[in-house]
Amino acid sequence: MVLTLVAVGAGLLAKRPALLLVSALGLVFAAYPWLMAVPSPQLSVDRRLSEANPQPGEPVDVTTTVRNSGTRPVFDLRFVDGVPPALSVVEGTPRLGTALRAGTSDSITYTVEAERGRHAFESATAVVRDPSGGTETETQVSTDTEVTCTTAVSDAPIGSRTVGSSGQIPADQGGSGTEFYQTRAYRRGDPVGRIDWNRYARSGDLSTIEFREEQAATVVLLVDARAESYRGRDEQPHAVADCVAAAQQLLETLLDNRNQVGITAFGRAEAWLPPGSGRKHRLRGQQLLTSHPAFGMHPPDPESVPSLASQRTRLRARLPSNAQLLVFSPLLDDDIVEAIRQFEAEGHQVSVVSPDVTVIDGNTGRTLAAMERDQRLRRLRQTGVTAIDWAPQQSLSAEIDRGHHLPDQ
Amino acid sequence: MSSQTINSRPTLLSSTVAVLVAVTVFVALGGGRPLVRPWLLLELGGLSVLVLGITGVRYGYRVSGVVAAGVGIVVCVVALGGFALGADELIQQVRYFPGLVGLGLLVGAIAPIRGQGSRLLVKVGTGGLFLCVVFTGLFREADTTLLLLTGAGTILAWDGGDYAIGVGEQLGRQAQTWRLELTHLLASALVGGVAVASVILAQRVADTQLSLASFVLTFVAALLLLGALRR
């Protein structure tokens, strides 16, 4: 518009009609955006993965196709795919700029590197502008896609406290399991198949064989997602992402072993899934760990997070008396250790899976932080807490099998 | 974990089109005549070396890239200074100097010399080119059709540069954007063409019967209409 006025001024002063005509061009270009209709796009997205269940570190090709499902052309579409925050794009770009006639589509292909955990794609963002760029509409387009990068964990680091239902934790009482426990005097009503006939043949006494019962436990997975835990090594995911990935793996294992599993978090938002089991419960648990704001990829504002004491009090009120706690925390401060010890003191069996995100290098501060964390692990083990020191680059399953969780003697 | 960083510099297609249109406009206004041509060629050579230097720095050839960019800038300054001081036709110097400066600024804005490009420099650069159009009209050095075409070309060069920066900011240079850019550039060119054709047609219809005063009144009326449309 300034240029138009310059041309008008010059044309008028010098009496040059040609310049006045040039200024009319400015008017046409200025009117151009106002003559365009506000775009109302109808878009759909289809996303394909080269591998939905990759190994950690494996590249996964993602092909996303965006289609104009409306009846009008889209002249200016700027599309950004909703890559899960924990996954990094290592090749290509999840962004596309295109124009689509009605019914046509365009695709992008890029590669992400798989990280441990279950990663749901977020809604893709589409900004549609009219051809002049005068008006724009932003819209979210979603389709359910998930990258599941979890290795099966055969065992869960939980204690021996069980509930009455059948599970896979060996109970300290005899019953109808598969492992020999003891023999006792025959009582009327004992199944004939469990009578120790060899002993009867030897001594004439009737006795009954008891097997070790395998019962289920009630376990609540507690993820430490406070601002303090959002730390990580350079170029690595932060500890909360590791904690959530570990919780996802152990949720599967515990549910597979017919335990009652609940989920909660210390963090910005209240996350609570009461202990339960079954297919629907498994889905709810997976969904909670994947998408609940408490497990967000960005650290919360420390001011907006309730105090740890109040969160602990709230959890204590909810926690079933027989429930065990399986805590996922990088143990980067003393408060979380104190909270764990209090749960243990109140009679809940507590186990800890702690991803190690500390570094021992020439930096005094970082080395000190690593030493303090080691100290916290030792203190927990001394109070009888099962604590697994897990290097996130290693398999959690291997770490558990190695028996690192045994309390310090 | 290795992740890519987004290259948010202006997109190549729109940037290239913007520069090509700007150079075409300048040449069409007489930038190719012997008085200007050597300096224009020298400046374009300097700008090419500058762009090569900037590209070298981006690809890790820091020292040689900085040296090349420095040489490019010096060559551009020599070209501008040479034209300003060397030519002895003041009117032609006044007419072409803003255009020469404008070309340099436009390339510097979308190459870009630093950051993600500068919309302000694109405006200033194409503003210099437009001044060249205005001076050409003032000095009666071109007919109305050429003035209209070069005026529309200047607006297209500005639009292309601005669009290249916008798309680069939002999607990055690695993103596939050629369909988007081509559609926008063609639409803008179409509007420019329609605008030029409409003005020429209106001029032919009105011919000489429309006095300057009548034209001014028509123009003011159009401005008011535009203001009303905006509300």
Interface residues (C-beta under 8 A of the other chain):
Chain A: V2 L3 V6 A7 V8 A10 G11 L12 A14 K15 R16 P17 A18 L19 L20 L21 V22 S23 A24 L25 G26 L27 V28 F29 A30 A31 Y32 W34 F75 D76 L77 R78 V80 S88 V89 V90 E91 G92 T93 R95 L96 G97 T98 A99 D106 I108 E113 E115 V127 P131 S132 G133 E235 Q236 P237
Chain B: M1 S2 S3 Q4 I6 G127 F130 L131 V133 V134 G137 L138 R140 D143 T144 L147 L148 G151 A152 T154 I155 Y163 G166 V167 Q170 L171 G172 Q174 A175 Q176 T177 R179 L180 E181 L182 T183 H184 A187 S188 V191 G192 V194 A195 V196 S198 V199 A202 Q203 L212 F215 V216 F219 A222 L223 L226 L229 R230
